[in-house]
Amino acid sequence: MKLVRMSRLALLSLALALFAPGLAWSQTDATKRLRIVGGLAGVNQYTRQEEPFWSRELGKLTGGKVTAEIVPFDRAGIRAQEMLRLMQLGVVPFGTALLGLTAAQEPAFAAPDLAGLSPDLKVVRRATSAFRPYLEKTLRERYGIELLAIYVYPAQEIFCNKPLGSLADLAGRRTRTSSPPQSDLIEALGGVPVQTGFADIMTNMKSGNIECAITGTMSGNTIGLPEVTTHLHSMPINWGLSIFGANIGAWNALSPQLRGTLKQELPKLENAIWSEAERETGDGIACNTGSASCVDGRKFKMVEVKPAPTDDARRRAIFESTVLARWVHRCGAQCAELWNQTIGPVVGTEARAK
């Protein structure tokens, strides 16, 4: 994959815009202020978990000695594919990166959340746990990034603007995807993948550029996707993992006490986000279909298309024959070995190098 290249002037401009006066934290007397780039704007992971932790909880935890300012990356003028490099360079000292899209720079990082791998959160938890030591080591040694947390979004499912009875009905339909592995799965189903950012889903659906979209059950509800779609296929395609980390220089510049506090508290934030993702997956379906059990979202009247046994069998077959195989092709033979040493044994699937 070709790395994103930015001029020194562009990097400096971005740094000044995001982090003026340009340090990981600014100091006045006895206070410090961290500058954080968070996850996707408008979704509950950010509004209910990330933003409150940094803007309110951190101050309470440190007795007001440390505060933080957080901005979602997609409202900071940052492309998700650039985040890893910007953190590596220190332009973003503390940042959240969508793991699947860091694969543009590091293809191996897509492994724990490949499309079609995890039909439930238990599987993605096992895959993530198995892969985490490699992820921590590689981020630190190759990119100079300290991994501090791994977050997950609710299940990424398929919204369509006309009826479908099974995955087979996606054939010929233009479907929004967010990563190459999602595109591989849609293509294997006979569909036409259209890779776009989350913020562009509604525009593309309203313009007719796409007929279906893969996104989170509650994320779709939040942006009003059920207003322009009618059917929701409730098989998880994947989940949407993201990493939160710090440029190692910015991390080491913090006091030992503050590093200790963050190391203690960020796993709690991580666990809260995972728990909420599980709850929101079901609540998103309930709200999108207008169920009385809907709690937090807006009620709509979508038709839930529950996965048939044939759908699950097709998911497994496409994952092994296409999604995993193409990931290995993009990533290289060493990634087949990595898969077989980490995730493969816990999910019972072997990768083969071509």
C-alpha positions in Angstrom: 0.0 0.0 0.0 1.2 3.5 -0.8 1.8 5.6 2.3 0.0 9.0 2.7 2.6 11.7 2.1 2.2 15.2 3.5 4.4 18.3 3.1 6.1 19.8 6.2 3.9 22.9 5.6 0.7 20.8 5.6 1.7 19.0 8.7 2.6 22.2 10.5 -0.7 23.8 9.4 -2.7 20.8 10.7 -0.7 20.8 14.0 -1.4 24.5 14.5 -5.1 24.1 13.7 -5.6 21.2 16.1 -3.2 21.6 18.9 -2.1 25.2 19.2 0.3 26.1 20.8 1.5 22.7 19.4 2.3 20.6 22.4 0.6 17.5 23.8 -0.4 19.6 26.8 -0.2 23.2 27.7 1.0 24.2 31.2 -0.2 27.1 33.3 0.9 27.1 36.9 -0.2 23.7 38.3 -2.6 22.7 35.5 -2.1 20.6 32.3 -4.4 20.3 29.4 -4.2 17.4 27.0 -5.4 17.6 23.4 -7.2 14.5 22.2 -8.5 13.4 18.8 -11.4 11.1 19.4 -13.6 8.7 17.3 -16.5 9.4 15.0 -18.6 12.4 15.7 -22.3 12.0 16.6 -22.2 8.3 17.6 -22.7 7.2 21.2 -19.2 5.9 21.6 -18.0 9.5 21.3 -20.9 11.4 22.9 -21.5 9.1 25.9 -18.1 7.7 26.6 -15.0 9.3 25.0 -16.1 13.0 25.2 -17.3 12.8 28.9 -14.2 10.9 30.0 -11.8 13.5 28.6 -13.8 16.7 29.2 -15.1 15.9 32.7 -13.9 12.7 34.3 -10.2 13.3 33.8 -10.4 16.6 35.7 -12.2 14.9 38.6 -9.7 12.0 38.7 -6.8 14.4 38.9 -8.3 16.9 41.3 -8.4 19.5 38.5 -4.7 19.3 37.9 -5.2 17.8 34.4 -8.0 18.6 31.9 -8.4 17.7 28.3 -10.0 19.0 25.1 -11.3 16.4 22.6 -12.4 16.7 19.0 -13.8 13.9 16.8 -11.4 13.1 14.0 -14.0 13.5 11.2 -14.7 17.1 12.4 -11.0 17.9 12.6 -10.3 17.7 8.9 -8.4 14.4 9.3 -8.9 11.4 6.9 -9.1 8.2 8.9 -6.5 6.6 6.6 -4.0 9.3 7.8 -4.4 9.0 11.5 -1.7 6.4 12.2 0.9 8.4 10.3 -0.1 11.6 12.0 0.2 9.9 15.4 3.6 8.4 14.4 4.9 11.9 13.4 3.5 13.4 16.7 1.2 15.8 14.8 -1.6 14.1 16.7 -0.1 13.3 20.1 -3.2 11.4 21.4 -5.5 10.0 18.9 -8.2 7.4 17.9 -7.8 5.5 14.7 -10.2 3.1 13.0 -8.3 -0.1 12.9 -9.7 -1.3 9.5 -8.6 1.9 7.8 -5.1 1.9 9.3 -4.7 -1.1 7.0 -3.9 1.4 4.2 -0.6 1.8 6.0 -0.3 -1.5 7.9 -2.5 -4.2 6.2 -2.0 -6.6 9.1 -4.0 -4.4 11.4 -7.3 -5.3 9.6 -7.0 -8.9 10.9 -9.2 -9.0 14.1 -12.2 -7.4 12.4 -12.3 -8.8 8.9 -15.7 -8.7 7.3 -17.5 -12.0 7.9 -15.2 -13.2 10.7 -17.3 -12.5 13.8 -21.1 -13.2 13.9 -21.3 -12.1 17.5 -19.3 -10.0 20.0 -17.9 -13.1 21.7 -15.9 -14.0 18.6 -14.6 -10.5 18.0 -13.5 -10.3 21.7 -11.5 -13.6 21.3 -10.0 -12.4 18.0 -9.0 -9.0 19.5 -7.5 -10.6 22.7 -5.4 -13.0 20.6 -4.2 -10.2 18.3 -3.6 -7.5 21.0 0.0 -8.5 21.9 1.1 -8.2 18.3 -0.7 -4.9 17.9 0.9 -3.4 21.0 4.4 -4.5 20.0 4.1 -3.3 16.4 2.6 0.1 17.3 5.4 0.7 19.8 8.3 -0.6 17.8 7.4 0.3 14.3 5.3 3.5 14.8 6.4 4.9 18.2 2.8 4.7 19.5 1.7 3.5 22.9 -1.5 1.5 22.6 -3.8 2.6 25.5 -7.2 1.1 24.5 -9.2 -0.8 21.9 -12.7 0.3 21.3 -15.6 -1.3 19.4 -18.7 0.0 17.7 -22.1 -1.8 17.6 -22.5 -4.5 14.9 -22.1 -3.3 11.4 -25.2 -4.5 9.5 -26.9 -3.9 6.2 -29.5 -1.2 5.6 -31.3 -1.3 2.2 -33.9 1.0 0.6 -35.8 -1.9 -1.0 -36.8 -5.4 0.2 -34.4 -8.2 0.5 -34.9 -11.7 1.9 -31.3 -12.9 2.2 -27.7 -11.9 1.5 -28.2 -13.3 -2.0 -30.5 -10.3 -2.8 -27.5 -8.0 -2.5 -26.4 -9.1 -6.0 -26.3 -6.1 -8.3 -26.9 -3.6 -5.5 -24.6 -0.7 -4.9 -23.7 -1.0 -1.2 -21.7 1.4 1.0 -18.7 -0.2 2.5 -16.0 1.3 4.8 -13.0 -0.9 4.2 -11.5 -3.3 1.5 -12.6 -6.5 3.4 -16.2 -5.3 3.5 -15.9 -4.5 -0.2 -14.5 -8.0 -0.8 -17.5 -9.6 0.9 -20.1 -7.5 -1.0 -18.3 -8.2 -4.3 -18.3 -12.0 -3.5 -22.1 -11.7 -3.0 -22.4 -10.2 -6.5 -23.0 -6.6 -5.2 -21.2 -3.4 -6.2 -19.1 -2.0 -3.3 -19.0 1.8 -2.9 -16.4 2.7 -0.2 -17.3 5.9 1.5 -16.8 7.6 4.9 -19.5 7.4 7.6 -20.3 11.1 7.2 -21.2 10.6 3.5 -23.7 7.8 3.9 -26.9 9.9 3.9 -25.8 12.0 1.0 -25.0 8.9 -1.1 -28.3 7.2 -0.1 -30.4 10.3 -0.9 -28.7 10.9 -4.2 -29.2 7.3 -5.3 -25.5 6.6 -5.5 -26.1 3.6 -3.1 -29.0 1.3 -2.5 -27.7 -0.3 0.7 -25.2 0.7 3.4 -23.2 -1.3 6.0 -23.0 0.6 9.2 -23.7 0.3 12.9 -27.2 -0.5 14.0 -27.4 2.5 16.3 -25.0 4.7 14.3 -27.5 4.3 11.4 -30.3 5.2 13.7 -28.5 8.3 14.9 -28.0 9.8 11.4 -31.5 9.0 10.4 -30.7 6.2 7.9 -34.0 4.4 8.5 -35.7 7.5 7.0 -34.3 6.5 3.6 -34.1 2.7 4.0 -36.8 0.0 4.6 -35.0 -3.3 5.4 -32.3 -4.2 7.9 -30.4 -7.4 7.5 -29.3 -8.2 11.1 -26.3 -10.4 10.5 -23.2 -8.6 11.7 -20.8 -8.0 8.9 -18.1 -6.8 11.3 -18.0 -4.5 14.3 -15.7 -1.6 13.7 -12.7 -1.6 16.0 -10.6 1.5 16.8 -7.5 2.0 18.7 -6.6 4.8 21.1 -3.0 5.6 21.5 -0.3 8.2 22.2 2.8 9.2 20.3 5.5 7.8 22.5 7.2 11.2 22.9 4.0 12.8 24.1 3.3 9.9 26.4 6.8 10.0 28.0 6.4 13.7 28.5 3.6 13.1 30.9 4.4 12.7 34.6 4.6 9.1 36.0 1.5 9.9 38.1 -0.6 10.9 35.1 0.6 7.9 33.0 -0.4 5.7 35.9 -3.8 7.3 36.1 -4.5 6.8 32.4 -3.2 3.3 32.4 -5.6 2.6 35.3 -8.7 4.4 33.9 -8.5 3.8 30.2 -9.2 0.1 30.5 -12.4 1.0 32.4 -13.4 3.3 29.5 -12.6 0.5 27.1 -14.8 -2.0 29.0 -17.6 0.5 29.1 -17.5 1.0 25.4 -17.5 -2.7 24.7 -20.5 -3.2 27.0 -22.4 -0.3 25.4 -21.6 -1.7 21.9 -23.2 -5.0 22.8 -26.3 -3.3 24.3 -26.6 -0.8 21.4 -26.5 -3.6 18.8 -29.8 -4.9 20.1 -31.2 -1.5 20.9 -30.4 -0.3 17.4 -32.4 -3.1 15.8 -35.2 -2.5 18.3 -35.4 1.2 17.5 -35.0 0.9 13.8 -37.9 -1.6 13.6 -40.1 0.3 16.1 -40.1 -2.3 18.8 -41.5 -1.4 22.3 -38.1 -2.4 23.7 -36.4 0.5 22.0 -34.6 2.6 24.7 -32.2 5.2 23.4 -32.8 5.7 19.7 -35.6 7.1 17.5 -38.3 4.6 16.6 -38.7 3.8 12.9 -40.6 1.1 11.0 -37.9 -0.9 9.2 -38.3 -4.6 8.4 -35.8 -6.8 10.2 -34.4 -9.5 7.9 -33.0 -12.2 10.2 -30.2 -14.2 8.9 -31.2 -17.6 7.5 -29.0 -20.7 8.0 -28.0 -20.3 4.4 -26.8 -16.8 5.1 -24.5 -17.9 7.9 -23.1 -20.8 5.7 -22.5 -18.3 2.9 -20.8 -15.9 5.3 -18.4 -18.5 6.5 -17.6 -19.7 3.0 -17.0 -16.2 1.6 -14.9 -15.3 4.6 -12.5 -18.3 4.1 -12.4 -18.3 0.3 -12.5 -14.6 -0.4 -12.1 -12.2 2.5 -9.3 -14.0 4.3 -7.6 -15.0 1.1 -7.6 -11.4 -0.3 -6.4 -10.0 3.0 -3.4 -12.4 2.9 -2.8 -11.5 -0.8 -2.7 -7.8 0.1 -0.7 -8.3 3.3 1.7 -11.0 2.3 2.8 -14.5 3.3 4.0 -13.2 6.7 0.4 -12.3 7.5 -0.8 -15.8 6.9 1.7 -16.9 9.5 0.7 -14.1 11.8 -3.0 -15.2 11.5 -2.2 -18.8 12.2 -0.3 -17.9 15.3 -2.9 -15.5 16.7 -6.5 -15.4 15.5 -6.7 -18.6 13.5 -6.5 -21.0 16.4 -9.3 -19.2 18.4 -11.7 -19.0 15.5 -10.8 -22.4 13.9 -9.8 -21.0 10.5 -6.4 -21.4 8.8 -4.9 -18.9 6.4 -3.0 -20.1 3.5 -0.2 -18.2 1.8 -0.4 -18.3 -2.0 
